[in-house]
Amino acid sequence: MSITSWLAIDGGQSQIRLRHSGGAQAQADGVQHRPGGNVPGMLASIRQGLARLGSPRVQVAALGMSGLFQEDQSLRELARGVAAASGATRVLLVGDDVTGHAGALRGAPGVVAAIGTGTAVIGLTPGGEFNVVDGRGYLLGDEGSGFQLGRRGLRAVLEHAEGLHPAHDPDEGGHRPVRPGGPDRTPHLSLQGTGRRCGRLRR
């Protein structure tokens, strides 16, 4: 079959990017993880992007998706949804770590680190063997990712505000206690809402 129209989709957690064989490109909301599985969230993002492209009909759709699952039933559900939305008679599904490596090195041996909202490092040996490090998601991995760094920063601020860790003073080369009067609740006020709401939670 001669392929005259195709759709390429890079599905990340912060955003997805779509490109049509005619040259048109679009962006949409990132892959959303929803109750009942990831398929509904992925399809919602893909449909949004297709609408911004003008809802083209294509022969082949190739997707590199973050958080792609391994269950046959879910993969088939996603493929059917993409086919229905795009008209594709052939749908290719793979993780975005694989497509990132292919796009960067075009099949040549080497290592590619994809570090964004999540983290995945994939390497291809001269003998054709793939090795993957991390890519386990925010609950079990994603070391050094934007999500993890942000979470650690927020956690450090909140723990300091609660008096769990004394403040560090680099000029003194040691630690000083939290100021008299108890923990500073300002971070809670900023992150959780008004002081009245926080008061209700504490009681």
Rosetta silent file (secondary structure, phi, psi, omega in degrees, C-alpha in Angstrom):
SEQUENCE: MSITSWLAIDGGQSQIRLRHSGGAQAQADGVQHRPGGNVPGMLASIRQGLARLGSPRVQVAALGMSGLFQEDQSLRELARGVAAASGATRVLLVGDDVTGHAGALRGAPGVVAAIGTGTAVIGLTPGGEFNVVDGRGYLLGDEGSGFQLGRRGLRAVLEHAEGLHPAHDPDEGGHRPVRPGGPDRTPHLSLQGTGRRCGRLRR
SCORE:     score description
SCORE:     0.000 S_00000001
   1 L     0.000  130.557  176.989    0.000    0.000    0.000 S_00000001
   2 L   -83.615  122.707 -177.707    1.328    3.419   -0.935 S_00000001
   3 L   -90.722  118.281  179.468    1.066    5.755    2.048 S_00000001
   4 L  -110.181  -16.650  179.431    0.049    9.260    1.043 S_00000001
   5 L  -142.273  133.708 -179.882   -1.256   10.585    4.363 S_00000001
   6 E  -144.514  164.640  179.316   -0.059    9.964    7.904 S_00000001
   7 E  -133.428  127.232  176.828   -0.324   11.361   11.393 S_00000001
   8 E  -111.695  133.325 -177.717    2.510   11.384   13.960 S_00000001
   9 E  -128.913  124.878  173.699    1.705   11.933   17.645 S_00000001
  10 E  -106.566  106.423 -173.858    4.180   12.577   20.463 S_00000001
  11 E  -101.394   97.585  177.290    2.198   12.100   23.668 S_00000001
  12 L   -99.415  176.400 -179.054    3.886   13.581   26.725 S_00000001
  13 L   -80.472  -27.377  179.314    2.535   14.308   30.189 S_00000001
  14 L   -87.697  -35.088  177.094    2.762   18.092   29.826 S_00000001
  15 E  -161.964  161.555  170.594    1.487   18.278   26.262 S_00000001
  16 E  -115.764  148.258  179.801    1.008   16.220   23.126 S_00000001
  17 E  -121.898  136.422 -178.905    2.227   17.275   19.705 S_00000001
  18 E  -122.649  143.041  175.485    0.692   16.211   16.413 S_00000001
  19 E  -137.426  132.002  179.738    2.057   16.482   12.882 S_00000001
  20 E   -99.286  153.066 -178.912    0.233   15.711    9.653 S_00000001
  21 L   -60.378  -22.344  177.902    1.915   14.541    6.471 S_00000001
  22 L   -77.873   -6.486  177.463    0.739   17.758    4.820 S_00000001
  23 L   107.983  -15.332 -179.113    2.935   19.765    7.196 S_00000001
  24 L   -69.284  143.732  179.296    0.306   21.030    9.627 S_00000001
  25 E  -132.270  154.515  179.298    1.172   20.814   13.328 S_00000001
  26 E  -154.064  161.830  175.259   -0.794   21.225   16.543 S_00000001
  27 E  -126.812  155.858  178.526   -0.495   20.869   20.293 S_00000001
  28 E  -148.331  175.561 -179.800   -2.984   19.721   22.905 S_00000001
  29 E   -57.855  150.157  179.995   -3.227   19.006   26.616 S_00000001
  30 L   -66.677  168.652 -179.723   -0.843   16.401   27.975 S_00000001
  31 L   -58.895  127.368 -177.806   -1.749   12.782   28.620 S_00000001
  32 L  -106.826  132.167  178.441   -4.269   12.671   31.441 S_00000001
  33 L   -96.736  117.344 -173.571   -4.458    9.801   33.901 S_00000001
  34 E  -122.632  158.210  174.985   -8.059    9.209   34.871 S_00000001
  35 L   -56.166  139.114  179.976   -9.996    6.740   37.002 S_00000001
  36 L    92.932    2.763  177.432  -10.738    3.584   35.041 S_00000001
  37 E   118.618  166.783 -176.647   -7.496    3.608   33.079 S_00000001
  38 L   -85.967  -15.654 -175.110   -5.408    5.896   30.896 S_00000001
  39 H   -57.984  -48.227 -179.649   -7.171    5.218   27.596 S_00000001
  40 H   -58.567  -40.501  179.479   -9.961    7.813   28.043 S_00000001
  41 H   -66.525  -42.480  178.494   -7.457   10.518   28.946 S_00000001
  42 H   -61.842  -45.745 -178.320   -5.160    9.700   26.021 S_00000001
  43 H   -66.128  -36.794  178.507   -8.032    9.692   23.543 S_00000001
  44 H   -62.020  -43.214  179.020   -9.398   12.987   24.882 S_00000001
  45 H   -66.006  -41.140 -179.107   -6.012   14.667   24.331 S_00000001
  46 H   -65.887  -42.871  178.856   -5.635   13.145   20.863 S_00000001
  47 H   -63.072  -38.294  177.469   -9.127   14.225   19.783 S_00000001
  48 H   -61.267  -45.448  178.907   -8.404   17.742   21.008 S_00000001
  49 H   -65.001  -40.626  178.638   -5.238   17.872   18.908 S_00000001
  50 H   -62.489  -39.264  178.270   -6.970   16.445   15.834 S_00000001
  51 H   -62.041  -37.397  178.808   -9.668   19.101   16.092 S_00000001
  52 H   -72.250  -20.146  174.796   -6.973   21.784   16.085 S_00000001
  53 H   -85.147   -7.258 -176.540   -5.527   20.208   12.939 S_00000001
  54 L    94.195   18.598  178.151   -8.913   20.424   11.253 S_00000001
  55 L    54.035   56.732  179.596   -9.853   16.753   11.827 S_00000001
  56 L   -70.764  154.326  174.223   -7.823   15.282    8.923 S_00000001
  57 L  -105.874  131.118 -174.589   -8.391   11.719    7.714 S_00000001
  58 L  -130.410  167.759  176.881   -5.213    9.676    7.290 S_00000001
  59 L   -87.810  -40.726 -175.594   -4.091    6.199    6.304 S_00000001
  60 E  -130.314  137.616  173.550   -1.545    5.601    9.069 S_00000001
  61 E  -122.697  127.154  179.372   -1.242    6.977   12.600 S_00000001
  62 E  -118.205  126.311 -174.500    2.003    6.482   14.547 S_00000001
  63 E  -124.754  133.675  168.393    2.042    7.268   18.259 S_00000001
  64 E  -114.399  106.680 -168.408    4.808    7.519   20.864 S_00000001
  65 E  -114.317  135.806  171.698    2.944    7.818   24.153 S_00000001
  66 L   -71.642  139.248  178.073    4.057    8.522   27.710 S_00000001
  67 L    71.174   24.799 -179.243    2.731    5.993   30.197 S_00000001
  68 L   -67.820  134.247 -175.811    1.851    3.470   27.522 S_00000001
  69 L   -88.864  172.978 -177.972    0.552    0.278   29.065 S_00000001
  70 L  -110.803   -8.803 -177.107    1.267   -3.335   28.118 S_00000001
  71 L   -71.073  129.532 -177.228   -2.182   -4.888   28.431 S_00000001
  72 H   -57.925  -42.154 -176.992   -3.486   -6.076   25.056 S_00000001
  73 H   -61.995  -43.527  179.521   -7.049   -5.023   25.778 S_00000001
  74 H   -67.624  -40.607  178.052   -6.051   -1.431   26.622 S_00000001
  75 H   -62.533  -41.782  178.876   -3.748   -1.183   23.603 S_00000001
  76 H   -66.043  -38.816  178.056   -6.521   -2.415   21.316 S_00000001
  77 H   -63.212  -42.996  178.200   -8.964    0.050   22.855 S_00000001
  78 H   -64.862  -44.741 -179.969   -6.546    2.923   22.273 S_00000001
  79 H   -61.511  -42.807  178.772   -5.825    1.816   18.700 S_00000001
  80 H   -63.706  -39.175  179.061   -9.546    1.554   17.903 S_00000001
  81 H   -65.055  -41.870  178.412  -10.147    5.012   19.341 S_00000001
  82 H   -65.825  -41.755  179.066   -7.341    6.559   17.288 S_00000001
  83 H   -61.863  -42.560 -179.942   -8.572    4.797   14.140 S_00000001
  84 H   -65.990  -37.345 -177.116  -12.105    6.077   14.674 S_00000001
  85 H   -76.486  -29.300 -173.578  -10.903    9.637   15.297 S_00000001
  86 H  -113.054  -13.162 -176.013   -8.453    9.810   12.378 S_00000001
  87 L    81.571    3.759 -176.475   -9.754    7.292    9.849 S_00000001
  88 L   -66.110  137.560  175.325   -6.446    5.422    9.960 S_00000001
  89 L   -93.826   -8.717  177.053   -6.511    1.823    8.782 S_00000001
  90 E  -138.348  125.497 -179.185   -3.144    1.189   10.470 S_00000001
  91 E  -123.483  125.317 -179.831   -2.211    2.404   13.967 S_00000001
  92 E  -109.174  124.582 -177.208    1.307    2.007   15.384 S_00000001
  93 E  -120.043  132.400  176.876    1.718    2.293   19.173 S_00000001
  94 E  -156.103  160.776  177.288    4.980    2.523   21.118 S_00000001
  95 E   -67.954  152.136 -178.159    6.326    4.290   24.205 S_00000001
  96 H   -70.354  -15.045  174.320    7.632    7.824   23.781 S_00000001
  97 H   -68.458  -37.399  179.276   11.059    6.702   25.007 S_00000001
  98 H   -69.515  -45.886 -179.879   11.406    4.535   21.895 S_00000001
  99 H   -67.406  -32.302  176.564   10.225    7.243   19.487 S_00000001
 100 H   -63.860  -41.270  177.499   12.505    9.759   21.218 S_00000001
 101 H   -65.535  -44.560 -179.393   15.499    7.487   20.593 S_00000001
 102 H   -62.905  -40.513 -179.695   14.454    6.874   16.993 S_00000001
 103 H   -68.968  -34.749 -177.246   13.988   10.574   16.352 S_00000001
 104 H   -80.497  -40.760 -172.569   17.323   11.546   17.894 S_00000001
 105 H  -116.042   -4.640  176.452   19.587    8.781   16.543 S_00000001
 106 L    53.346   41.492  175.740   17.578    7.317   13.637 S_00000001
 107 L    88.508   -3.233 -179.478   18.238    3.743   14.694 S_00000001
 108 L   -80.536  154.314  176.842   21.951    4.168   15.406 S_00000001
 109 L   -61.101  147.582  179.349   23.491    2.844   18.665 S_00000001
 110 E   153.007  179.194 -177.042   23.579    5.311   21.515 S_00000001
 111 E  -121.299  136.369  176.692   21.815    6.601   24.598 S_00000001
 112 E  -126.810  128.396  176.352   18.991    9.129   24.791 S_00000001
 113 E  -105.549  118.386  176.632   17.735   10.638   28.060 S_00000001
 114 E  -101.979  105.717 -175.297   14.181   11.969   27.932 S_00000001
 115 E  -124.468  109.215  178.881   13.778   14.210   30.985 S_00000001
 116 L  -143.275 -124.412  172.936   10.646   16.307   31.290 S_00000001
 117 L   -60.305  -37.683  174.769    7.599   15.830   33.455 S_00000001
 118 L  -116.524 -173.816 -179.268    8.830   12.217   33.705 S_00000001
 119 E  -139.241  133.446  172.284   12.179   10.522   33.113 S_00000001
 120 E  -151.041  134.911  177.450   13.271    7.681   30.838 S_00000001
 121 E  -121.495  126.012 -176.552   16.733    6.768   29.559 S_00000001
 122 E  -129.728  135.585 -179.959   16.993    4.325   26.676 S_00000001
 123 E  -127.770  147.993  176.518   20.089    2.907   25.019 S_00000001
 124 E  -121.854  123.424 -179.522   20.688    0.788   21.945 S_00000001
 125 L   -81.256  162.393  175.591   23.831   -1.337   21.747 S_00000001
 126 L   -58.190  -24.882  178.929   25.739   -1.983   18.489 S_00000001
 127 L   -83.876    0.439  176.721   24.331   -5.518   18.685 S_00000001
 128 L    90.762   14.419 -179.781   20.763   -4.233   18.581 S_00000001
 129 L   -95.028  129.589  177.531   19.860   -4.739   22.268 S_00000001
 130 E   -88.791  139.468  173.457   17.663   -2.144   23.966 S_00000001
 131 E  -130.135  130.200 -177.989   18.240   -1.153   27.577 S_00000001
 132 E  -120.650  133.727  175.228   15.809    1.074   29.479 S_00000001
 133 E  -118.149  131.324 -179.592   16.403    2.831   32.791 S_00000001
 134 E    65.705 -142.899 -170.769   13.501    4.299   34.770 S_00000001
 135 L    72.161   23.042 -175.230   10.367    5.295   32.867 S_00000001
 136 L   -92.631    0.206 -179.427    8.445    3.778   35.786 S_00000001
 137 L    91.060  168.246 -171.050    6.136    6.725   36.408 S_00000001
 138 L   -71.087  -20.456 -179.740    5.880    9.233   39.223 S_00000001
 139 L   -79.101  -35.546 -173.337    4.944    6.710   41.916 S_00000001
 140 L  -117.201   -4.994 -176.184    7.895    4.354   41.441 S_00000001
 141 L  -162.293 -129.192 -176.778   10.488    6.315   39.496 S_00000001
 142 L    59.704   42.499  179.631   10.939    9.383   37.260 S_00000001
 143 L   -61.213  130.734  177.450   14.169   10.296   39.065 S_00000001
 144 L    78.863    6.206 -178.668   15.268   13.849   38.279 S_00000001
 145 L   -77.790  165.558  176.928   12.031   14.701   36.474 S_00000001
 146 H   -60.079  -39.493  179.743   10.238   18.026   36.710 S_00000001
 147 H   -63.065  -45.941 -176.979    7.453   16.402   38.703 S_00000001
 148 H   -66.456  -42.203 -179.473    9.842   14.869   41.223 S_00000001
 149 H   -64.315  -41.475  178.258   11.889   18.043   41.702 S_00000001
 150 H   -64.102  -41.985  179.399    8.750   20.100   42.219 S_00000001
 151 H   -63.512  -42.534 -179.727    7.350   17.601   44.713 S_00000001
 152 H   -65.702  -37.681  178.501   10.595   17.516   46.696 S_00000001
 153 H   -64.328  -46.741  179.055   10.741   21.299   46.796 S_00000001
 154 H   -63.294  -40.191  179.847    7.189   21.618   48.079 S_00000001
 155 H   -63.679  -41.169  179.908    7.753   18.863   50.619 S_00000001
 156 H   -63.361  -41.632  179.764   10.890   20.560   51.958 S_00000001
 157 H   -63.528  -45.902 -177.711    9.062   23.873   52.366 S_00000001
 158 H   -67.461  -40.972  179.706    6.123   22.288   54.190 S_00000001
 159 H   -66.054  -37.384  176.976    8.310   20.160   56.472 S_00000001
 160 H   -65.607  -41.956 -179.435   10.383   23.192   57.411 S_00000001
 161 H   -63.387  -29.856 -179.901    7.210   25.194   58.105 S_00000001
 162 L   -85.912   -1.111  178.961    5.993   22.434   60.418 S_00000001
 163 L    80.503   15.116 -179.200    9.262   22.464   62.340 S_00000001
 164 L   -75.391  -28.985  179.334   10.299   18.992   61.235 S_00000001
 165 L  -132.023  128.285  177.505   13.670   20.214   59.981 S_00000001
 166 L   -67.874  152.414  179.783   15.606   23.182   61.365 S_00000001
 167 E   -69.567  145.509 -179.874   16.648   25.868   58.943 S_00000001
 168 E  -100.458  130.482  178.183   20.204   25.645   57.616 S_00000001
 169 E  -111.517  102.500 -175.505   22.401   28.695   57.776 S_00000001
 170 L   -62.332  -25.406 -179.327   25.352   28.247   55.372 S_00000001
 171 L   -71.052  -30.407 -179.414   27.225   31.196   56.943 S_00000001
 172 L   -90.301  -11.106  179.050   27.312   29.479   60.328 S_00000001
 173 L    68.477   22.691 -179.023   28.172   26.093   58.897 S_00000001
 174 E  -155.439 -148.856 -178.249   25.483   24.450   61.001 S_00000001
 175 E  -124.395  149.764  173.334   21.847   24.579   61.907 S_00000001
 176 E  -122.925  149.823 -177.177   19.741   27.049   63.823 S_00000001
 177 L   -70.439  159.913  173.493   16.387   26.273   65.440 S_00000001
 178 L   -61.806  143.285 -173.112   13.061   27.358   64.051 S_00000001
 179 L   -58.499  151.068  178.823   12.240   30.820   65.346 S_00000001
 180 L   -57.086  149.481  178.874   10.379   31.140   68.671 S_00000001
 181 L   106.923   -2.091  175.845    6.622   31.137   68.437 S_00000001
 182 L    97.690  177.281 -177.150    6.217   27.830   66.657 S_00000001
 183 L   -64.389  150.553  176.775    6.236   26.720   63.030 S_00000001
 184 L   -83.578  120.270 -177.406    5.532   29.167   60.243 S_00000001
 185 L   -93.265    4.652 -176.472    2.200   28.274   58.640 S_00000001
 186 H   -55.373  -44.423  178.940    2.559   30.669   55.705 S_00000001
 187 H   -58.284  -37.616  178.067    3.321   27.918   53.145 S_00000001
 188 H   -63.547  -39.897 -179.564    0.123   26.129   54.177 S_00000001
 189 H   -63.282  -38.562 -178.385   -1.837   29.330   53.706 S_00000001
 190 H   -73.478  -39.479 -172.506   -0.398   29.759   50.230 S_00000001
 191 H   -87.903  -30.366 -172.628   -0.745   26.150   49.104 S_00000001
 192 H  -106.516  -18.077  179.241   -3.984   25.078   50.718 S_00000001
 193 L   134.464 -150.846 -174.536   -6.135   28.189   50.781 S_00000001
 194 L   -78.070  162.697  176.752   -7.247   30.775   53.303 S_00000001
 195 H   -61.951  -34.422  178.834   -6.316   30.893   56.966 S_00000001
 196 H   -62.413  -42.268  179.646   -9.922   30.205   57.872 S_00000001
 197 H   -65.218  -42.518  179.475   -9.865   26.972   55.906 S_00000001
 198 H   -63.562  -36.426  177.726   -6.583   25.910   57.495 S_00000001
 199 H   -61.388  -40.769  178.579   -8.041   26.653   60.922 S_00000001
 200 H   -64.660  -39.397 -179.689  -10.944   24.345   60.237 S_00000001
 201 H   -65.070  -40.442 -177.535   -8.581   21.597   59.120 S_00000001
 202 H   -68.837  -35.969  178.953   -6.472   21.895   62.310 S_00000001
 203 L   -70.777    0.000    0.000   -9.469   21.704   64.601 S_00000001
